[in-house]
């Protein structure tokens, strides 16, 4: 019986990974694309949102955060909130810029009261991609962006 208990306690971690993988191929998100910083356009994968948030929680709470049921549940709920907010903007499918997704992650972390995790997430973004939020030129072509993204990335607009 003890082995069954140990197995069931590790099952949520396995389920988390298994649940996040099919979501990447979930037909509900087939009409959604993401513009990456290098200008390439890829399929929207909610599992990547969950992975990024999990990494932020691990940065703050240490490696034991990955095994925490509370953290897994929180990441699952926050990922759902981020995805719902993004999909609400484009109910019939559309394209998101990677920074819009990351901004939504930050907002969700802050609203949930996870200020330390949000701070770690912001610092990681700034370290990995310095100046992207400060308005430096984006390597993407402005034509690939949806209208509201053009304002931020088209340096010729005034």
N, C-alpha and C positions, 0 to 999 in steps of 0.2 A: 504494500500500500504506500509506503514512503516513496518508493520509486515513482508510482503514479502521481503522487503529489508533486514531486520534483519535476516530473515531465510536464504536468499541467501548468506549473509556474513559469516554465520556459516557453510554453506554447504561445503566449501573447507576443513575445518577441518574434517568433517565427511567423505568426499571423500578421504582425505589423509589416514585416518585410514582404510577405506574400500578398497582402492586401494592397500594398503600395505599388507593386510591380504591375498587376493587371490594370490598375487605374491609369497607368501610362498608355495602355492600349485600349482603354475604355472608349467605346464609340460615342459616349456623351461628349467627349472632348475632341472628337475628330475634326470639327470645324474651327478649332482654335489653334493659332500658331503663335510663336514667340520670335521676336527679332532680337538676336544676340548682339553683343557689343561689336563683334566683327562684321555685322551686317547680314550674316546668314539667317535664314528663316527655318525654324525647326518646329516640330509638333510640340504642343503644350503637354507637359507631363506633371500632373499634380504631385507625383511621388518625389520629384526634385524639390518641390517646396517643403515637403516633410523632411527630406534629408537635410536641407539647409537649416531648418529650424532645430532639428535634433542636434546638429553640430554646434549651434549657438548655445543650446542648453548644456551640452557637454563642456563647452569652453568655460561656462560659468560654474557648473556643478561637478565637474570632473567626470571621469569615465563611468562612474556608477550611475550617472543620469540615463545612460542608454538602457540600463536594466530596470529602471524605475517605472513601475506601472503608472504612477501619477504623471510622470513626464511623457510617457507614450500616449496616454489619454489626452493630455494637454496638447501635444503636438498634433494629434489626430483632429481634435476640435478646432485648433487654430488653422490647420491646413484647410479644413472644410470651410471655415469662415473666409479665408483668403480666396479660395477658389470660387465660392459663392459671390463674393464682392466683385471679382473680375468678370465672371460670367454674367452677372447682372448688368454690367456695362455694355455687353455685346450678346444679348440673348440668342441671336441667330448665328453665332460664330463670329470670329474676327481675329485680329492680331494684337498682341500685347507686346510692348517693349519690355525687355528684361528689367529695366529700372522701375517700371510701373509695378511689376510683380514684387520686386524687392521693397519698394515703398509700402506696398500693401502688407507685406510681412512685418515690417517695422511697426506700422500702425496697429496691426493685430496684437503684436507682442506688448506694445504700450497700453492698449486698451484692456488687456488681460491682467495688467499689473506686473508684468514680467519686465520691469525696467532694466535690471542688470543684464538680462538676456538680450533685450533690445539694444542696449549700449554695446554689448559684445558683437552683435550682428552689424551694427553701424560701423564700429571700428574695423571689423574684418573687411567690410566693403571698401572703406576708405583706404585701408592698407593694400588691398589687392587691386583696386581700380582707383588710384588717386585722381582726384579732380573731376570725376564723372558727374558728381552732383553739383559741382561748382560751376558748371556750364562750359567746360572745355569742349572742343569740337568732338563730335561723335564720328567714328569711321564709317557709319552707315550712310547710305544715300537717303536724303530726305524724302524722296519719292516712295521709299519702302515703308514709311511710317504712316500711321493713321493721322488724320488731320490735327488732332490735339497734340501729337508728338512733334509735328513739324515746327511748331512754335519754339520748342525747346532745342531742336537739333539743327534747324536751318539757320546758319549764321548769316545768310544774305537777307533774311527778313528783318524789317526794322520797324 
